[in-house]
Amino acid sequence: MLSELHEELRRSVRDFVAKEVLPVADVLDREEKDIPDEIIKKMAELGYFGLVFPAEVGGVGLDYLALVLVSEELSRGWLSVGSVLTRNLITGILIQSHGTEEQKRRYLPGIASGEILTAAAFTEPDAGSDTAGMRARARRDGDRYLITGAKTWCTFANRAHLLTVLARTDPDPAKRHKGLSLFLIEKEPSDDFDPPRIAGEPIPTVGYHGMHCFTLGFQDCPVPAENVIGGVENRGFYQLMAAYESARIQTASRAVGVAQGALDLALKYAKERHQFGQPIGNFQVIRHKLADMATEVQAARQLTYYAAAMKDTGRRCDVEAGMAKLFAADMVERVASEALQIHGGYGYSKEYSIQRYWRDARLFRIFEGTSEIQREVIGKRLVEG
Ligand SMILES: Cc1cc2nc3c(=O)[nH]c(=O)nc-3n(C[C@H](O)[C@H](O)[C@H](O)COP(=O)(O)OP(=O)(O)OC[C@H]3O[C@@H](n4cnc5c(N)ncnc54)[C@H](O)[C@@H]3O)c2cc1C
């Protein structure tokens, strides 16, 4: 079902991953080191940040199918590398769909080329799934806003040039989702951030080690008034919900990539590992595990391709994107766990790559909307239409 262009793109990403990502992924993961700048620079040169952005703004002008193919292959090597694209996708889509002309001119070319790296500061310590319950406050002060409040789980915030921050412009908490706005905050990439304007502390995590996550504290952080996305207050929640469509499709493809990577390792190990005088892949129980895993990966891939193809038609596809993300998130946890099981005791050793996939796989049911919330969104649309 893929065009020659898509096939060629996929081949070239596979080459990139084999040469640049796989040789370093395990070591960097073990040492909890950030993805090297050189990898990000090469991804930028290859156009990965601009896949779905039009040529007029410096993008590559391809489609969502291209984006999911690239994201899958990158994540098949290392989830963190497949995830470098996610935040630029979210911020880029937000600006492309809702931004002012000046915001598009100022930020989109850099986001599409990868010169501007972005991070998303939506989640708060007391408001995760309940986006409408966010409390960080943006107070108008002449021709600027002053943002004060706490955010958490801001992935890649240290290395970002631009933070996309959700904050409350209407102080009445009863307004909930009707009182939130999105702000673009420029900053220098730095592990020290810029306290007290912006303070940041890393959060130690089980996996996802190439992308560090941070708690952020904003203290009267000034933002020019023209940096409210779209130039109007209190539209942030709606703008964000629309961008989640794109993000969930890309996240589903990351899950498919991690699952395929785990399956690759399990298959290789099943052929190499001998017990009872023969490769363990000869045992029917192992073959059946592999068959189930491969079938599940393919099912998730097809749901993801379908959501991407639907997105490419320009039609609303929040349910399709949600289904792909939900199924892929549950699937990757099962597949990675079975892949580790096939490795026996060695699977539990840090010397083998499979434990990296297993740790990374666990994340998918949590971020970009938990699986519980995903079911709520899909169920609500089914029942209420
Ligand atoms: C590694 C990592 C990276 C992340 N990166 C980012 C990022 O870059 N930017 C950002 O803003 N956020 C990020 N997040 C945050 C992520 O989006 C949130 O963790 C997620 O939305 C869940 O919020 P929470 O952790 O506060 O859990 P909670 O909302 O407190 O949920 C706790 C549990 O209750 C369930 N639950 C909550 N409400 C309901 C309900 N109505 N019905 C049924 N069940 C419910 C949840 O599904 C979950 O199982 C990241 C998280 C992680 C772990």
The ligand as an ORCA input file, in Angstrom:
! r2SCAN-3c Opt
* xyz 0 1
  C       7.958     10.232     30.590
  C       6.837     11.204     30.502
  C       6.928     12.258     29.605
  C       5.921     13.224     29.572
  N       6.069     14.328     28.758
  C       5.216     15.362     28.879
  C       5.474     16.596     28.207
  O       6.446     16.737     27.467
  N       4.633     17.644     28.446
  C       3.543     17.540     29.272
  O       2.819     18.512     29.442
  N       3.258     16.369     29.911
  C       4.074     15.279     29.736
  N       3.838     14.108     30.404
  C       2.695     14.045     31.314
  C       1.626     13.071     30.889
  O       0.934     13.570     29.798
  C       0.753     12.824     32.142
  O       1.519     12.024     33.011
  C      -0.551     12.166     31.795
  O      -1.387     13.051     31.094
  C      -1.288     11.678     33.050
  O      -1.387     12.685     34.007
  P      -0.944     12.367     35.522
  O       0.419     11.786     35.478
  O      -1.136     13.613     36.310
  O      -1.923     11.244     36.006
  P      -3.409     11.461     36.604
  O      -4.197     12.342     35.699
  O      -3.293     11.863     38.031
  O      -3.983      9.980     36.515
  C      -3.675      8.962     37.467
  C      -4.479      7.719     37.062
  O      -5.889      8.004     37.135
  C      -6.492      7.763     35.862
  N      -7.531      8.758     35.636
  C      -7.474     10.110     35.771
  N      -8.622     10.669     35.445
  C      -9.475      9.678     35.079
  C     -10.811      9.621     34.623
  N     -11.552     10.723     34.429
  N     -11.353      8.401     34.341
  C     -10.618      7.272     34.503
  N      -9.339      7.262     34.919
  C      -8.761      8.454     35.204
  C      -5.360      7.900     34.862
  O      -5.663      7.229     33.650
  C      -4.203      7.279     35.620
  O      -4.243      5.888     35.527
  C       4.799     13.092     30.407
  C       4.690     12.002     31.279
  C       5.691     11.071     31.328
  C       5.571      9.936     32.315
*
